[in-house]
Amino acid sequence: MNIQASEATLQISVEPLHSCRLCGARLKHNFVDLGMSPPCESFLKADQIDGVEPYFPLRVMVCESCFLVQLPEYVSAREIFSDYAYFSSYSTSWVEHARRYCVAMKERFDLGRNSLVVELASNDGYLLQHFLPLGVPVLGIEPAANVAREAIAKGVPTLVEFFGVGLATKLVAEGKRADLIAGNNVLAQVPDLNDFVGGMALLLKPEGVITLEFPHIERLVSENQFDTIYHEHFSYFSLTTVDIMVRRHGLKLIDVEELPTHGGSLRVYLAHERSHWADSPAVAALLEREERRGFREMTVYLSFGERARRAKRDLLAFLVAAKNDGKTICGYGAPGKGNTLLNYCAIGTDFLDFTVDRNPHKHGRFTPGMHIPIRSVEAIDEARPHYILILPWNLKDEIVGQMRHVAAWGAKFVVPIPFVTVIDPEEYPS
């Protein structure tokens, strides 16, 4: 992204979101207001840090009709995703999660050489690559040309397109329909939900299955995961809302699994309403639990903002005390959630000397807004900081396991969510 682009180039929407993007009801209630923030994946080059950066509100609202938690499309999806800094394959645990999924889906749905698996937002082929040795034909659909090239280099057929009814209609006309449609962490990134879900319904074979993975709003609320809110995430879902959404398009929920990924996610299984697939008892059980915990009422949504403000004060108090005590602090990771946290809390180089990331595409760049330099992981060994702030806290087990050697000079890890926790790597379970 060109950080110094004009407003016209950025396709900025300055109109407030007055109606729900799913059901059309008028929006009246705030979920949380995280102030102004730049797009979370707009990492800067050194010659850009003195330029003008666009900032947009992170004011999230909730619909009292369908309970969709949503952010206005202040920046267009095409602007965010046409050239993207996130490459899925740089997380070892995420690639392994994808491999296990592929093996399980092949067995569960008897996929073979006459099947077709389509992944929406297929990124760099991190998932579909695992179907290739299983003999299952695949097609990736990925709007970011730079990451799609990585998938194609792995032998994963990939269309550089945004998905919706238009593309689905074209694929069906070409004789392509899917036995399995996969969408991992894409649903939140879709501004036009009805076009997206309508496209999946068109592309899916009569007895095909769709699986979608997305962070669960129940976990976001209960564990204070406010930093998972950023401009490329337009919506945040309960199973209750997903049930309402898919029924609008002739689909039904047939199963749901709770996953530990991304701080707590759901994997939902969808099929055509008239298909032979029966509903799993897990669907009714989770819908009932959400209702019991208040996710069909407004109170649970309207109380979230104060918890985010408390976490901000909690983290800043820790960092101020550490710096006043002469401690050095760096970050680990440069994820989107980290940039929400850094900008909301106004944490710059006055607190973090630098952050590191395994993705070499980010090395030598600076985080949006706070301009913290991003270096390779080896920079931690050179600097030997007292504290390491884990920004992708959902990967804390993986990171502490990889970096356990920092205990040699007495370093400790800091996890900011739900509230500050200090981890001694010598005492952390393997």
N, C-alpha and C positions, 0 to 999 in steps of 0.2 A: 504494500500500500504506500502511496505517496503521501507522507504525513503533511506536506506543505500544500496539498491540493486545495483548490477552491471549494466553496460550498457546493457549487454546481457539480463539480467533478465527484464529490462525495455522495451525491444524491441524498442530501439530508432531508429528512422529514421533520418539520417543525410543528406540525399539527398534533395536539394532544390526542391520546387514544380515548375516545368517548364511548366506544362500543366494543364488546367482546369479540375477539377475532374468531371465536368458535361459534357462539350462539347468537351474537348480535345484540345481546342485552346491554343496556347503558351501564357503564362502569362508574361507581361512586366511591369506592373504598380503597385506601392505600394498604398495601401489604408491608412494604418497607421503602424508605427513601435513603439511598446510599450516596446522595449528593451528585456531583459532576465527576465524570471520569472519561478518559479517552478510550477508544476501542482497544480491547484487552490484548489483541494479537498484533497491534501495530508497533512492532519493535523498531527502534530508530537506529539508523547508521550514525556514525560519529559526526558527519557533516550536517545532520538534521536536528541535533539537539538544541541549537539556537533558533530554530525555526518555529513557526506557529503550529501548534497541535490543536486539532478539533476536540472539544469536550462535549459530552452529551449527558443528560440526566440519567441516573439509575433509579428512577422512581417506578416502583412495581405496584400494580393494582390487582385486585381480585374480583372476579365476577360472582355476584350473589345468586346467580341462576344456575350456572354449570360448575362453579368453583374453580375455574381456570385462573391460575396465577400468571400474570402476563406483563410484559414490558413493551411499550410502543416501539415500532420499527424506526428508531431515530436514525439509524444507518441502514442502508439497504443490504439485503442478503448478498446481492451480486457484488457489492463493494467489499464486504467482509470476506467472502469465500472464493472470489475469483483467483486470488493469489494468497495462499494460506501458509502460516508458519508452523502449524501443528502437523507432525508426522507421527502416526500411531506406533510405528515399529520401534521407536526409541524407548518404549516401556516394555521391559522383558515380561513382566507379569501380565500386561494387557495382551501381548502376542500369545502367551500361553493360554490365557482365558479364551481367546479367539480359536486357538487350535482345539481345545476341548469342546467348544461349541460345535465346530464342524464335524468332529467325530460323533458327537451325540446326535446331531441332526440327521446325519447320514443313516445312523442306525434306527432312530425313532421313526423317520419318515421313508425309509427304504429308498433313499436316493441313489441313482445310478447313472449310467452313461446316456440314458434317454431323458434325464431330468434336466431342469435348468434352475440354478440358484442365482438370484439377482440381489446384490447388496446396494442399498441406497446410501450415498455418502461413504463410498468404499475406501477413501483415503489412499494410502500407499500400497494397498493390497495386503495389509497385515492379516486380514481374515480370509479372503477368498483364495489366497495362495495355498491354504491348507486343504481345500477341496480338490486341487489339481492332482496330487498323488492318490487321492481316493477315487479318481476316475469320474468325477462329477463336473459337468460343464457349468461354467459360471459367466456372469456378466457384471462388471462393476459400473456404477454411475456416480461420478465424482465431479463437482463443478470446478474444483481448483486444479488448473492445468499443471501447476508445478508439482503437486503431489501425485496426480494421476500418472505423470511420466514415470514415477518410481514404480507404480503398480504394473504398468505396461512392460517395463524392463524386467519384471519378475515373471512375465508370461501371463499376466491376468488381463483379459480383454476388458477395456474400460472406455466408456463414453464420457467425454468431458461435457456434461450437461447438468442443468438443474432439473429435478424430477417433479412431475405434476401430471395433471390430466393430459396435457398436450403431448408430452413425451410418451406416456403410457399408450395413448391412442396410436401414435406412430409405431411403437414397438409391436403392438397387437396386429396392426396392418401388415407388418413384416413377418408375421407368423410366430412371434416370440411371446410366450406366456410363461409365467413362473410357477414352479412347484413349491418353491420356498422363496420368500422375500425377507431379507434381513435388513434391519435398520438399527445399528448400535449408536446410541447417543447422537441421533440426528433429529428426532422428533422435536426436541427443545429448540432446534435451530431453524425451524420452518416458520416463516411469517404467515403463510396462507395454509392453515391446517386443513381446511376443507378441500383445497386443490390437491394437497399431498395425499391425504387419505383416500380421496376419490380416485386418484391415479393408481394407488395400490390395489383398490378394489377392481379396477379395470384390468390391470396386468396379471392378477392372480388367477390361476386355473380354478375351475369349479370346486375341486377338492384340495386345492393348495392351501398352504399355511403361511402366515406372516408372523415373524417375531420382531418385537421392538424392545430395545433396552433403553431405559432413561432413568435419571435420578428420581427418587421417590420423594414427593413433597412432605410426606410424613416424617422421613428421616431428616430432610432439610430443616424442618421446624423443630423437631425434638432435639437435634444435635447442633442447632444454631449455625447451620452451614450457609450463612449469608454471602460468603465470598464466592459461592457457585453461581451468583447472579452477575451476569455481564451482558453486553450488548448483543453478542451473537447467540445468546440464549433468550429467545423471545417468550417462551412458555415453560411452566413448571407444573407437573402433573401428579394427581392422585389417581388411583385406579377408578374411583368414582367418576372423575372427569373423562378418563379414557373410555369408559363404558358408554357414557353419553355421546362421545365423539364418534366412536366406530359404528354405533347404531344408526347414526345419521346417514351412513354410507352403505348400508346393507351388510355390515360385518358383525360378528359376535366374538366376545371373549370366550376362549375355550380352555385356557389355562393361564396360570401366573406363577412365577418363581421370584423369591426375594434373593437378591445377590449382594455380596459385599462391595462390589465395584463402585468407584466414584462416590464413596461415602455412604452407599446404600441405594441400590437400584432395584427396579422391577424389570423382569423379562416377561412380557405378555405375549400370548399366542392368540392369533386371530384367524378366523375363517369366514367364508361366506355364510350368511344366515341360513341358507337352504342346504348347506353341505351336511354330510353325515356326521361331522365331528360333534361329540357330546361335550357339555361343559364339565370341567373338573370341579370337585368340591372346593378346591383352593380359591376359586374365583369368588364364590359366595362368602367364604370365610373372611377373605380380606376386605371385601366390600362392607361386611358387617363390622369388622374391626375399625375401619376408617370412620364409619358412622358413630360407633361407640366412643371413639377418641375425638369426636367433634369436627371432622372434616366435611360434614354437610351443614355446618353452622359457621357463622362469621367470626365468633369470638376467638377461635384458635388462630385465625389468620391475622386479626387486628392487633393481637398482643405481641406479634413477632418483632416489631420495630425496636422495642425497648431492649430486647435481648441482644440485638445487633449492636446497639449503642453501648451496652455494658461490656461486650467483648472488646470493642474498640478501646474503651477506657482501661480494661484489664491488660491488654497487650501493650499499650503505650506506657502504662505504669511500670511494667516489667522492663521494657527497653530503656526508659529513662533511668531507672535505678541501676541497670547494668552499665550503661554508659557513664553515669556519675561515679560508678565504682571502678572505672578504668578498663572495663571489659571490651574486647573486640567481638564484633558480630558480623557474620555473613549469611547469605541466604543459600538454600539449596532448591534449585528449580526455578523456571520462569514460565509457569503455567498461566492460563487465563485467570483462574481463581486467585492466583497470587497477585496479579495486577489490580484486581478489585480490592483486595485486602490492603495493598500498599497505598493505593490512591484514597480509599475511604479513611484510612488511618493517618494519611500524610506521612508515610515512612519513606524517607529518601536516604541519601548517602550520609546524612547526619546520624543515622542509626545503622544502616547496613553498608559495609565497605564495598561489597559486590555480591552478586549471586552467581551460581554455576548451573549448568544444564548439560545433559548428555547429548542434546541435539546440536550438532555443529553448525546448523543453519542460523542459530541464535548467537553464536560466539562473536564477540567484537561489537555486538549491538547493545542497546540500552533499553530498559523497560519503559513502556509508555507512561508519560506523566511524571513519574518520580526519577527517571533517568539513572537508574542503578545499572552499572556495567555488568554485562553477562560474560562469564568466562567458562573455560572448560573445568571439569570436575577436579582436575589436578591442582587447580589454584588453591583449593582448601588445604592441601598438604603443604603448599608453599607458605601460606599465610598463617596457618595454625591458629585459627580463631578460638576464643573461649566458648562462643555459642554459635550454633548453626540453626537458623530459622527454616524449618521445612515448610515451603509454600505449597507443594502438592501433598498435603497432609494425608490424603487418601492412599498414598503410596508410602506411608511412613515405615511400615514393616520392611518393605523392599529396600528403602533408602538406608535405614539404620543397619540392616544386614550387610549392605554393600560397603558402608562407611564405618563399620565397627572399629576400625583401626584408629579413629580419631581419639579414642580413649587413651591412647599412648601419651598424649600431651594434656589430657584432662578435659577435652572439649565435651560439651553436652549439646543435645538437640533440644530445640524448642518447637512445640506444636501449638499453633494459635487457636485452633478450633476444637471443641466448642468454646473453651476458654483456655488460657495459657497452661500448658503442661510442659515440664522439663524432664527430659529423658536422659538418663545416664546409660551410655551404650554398654558399659560393663555389666549392668544389672538387667538389661533388656533381654527378654527371652529370645532364644535363637529360633 
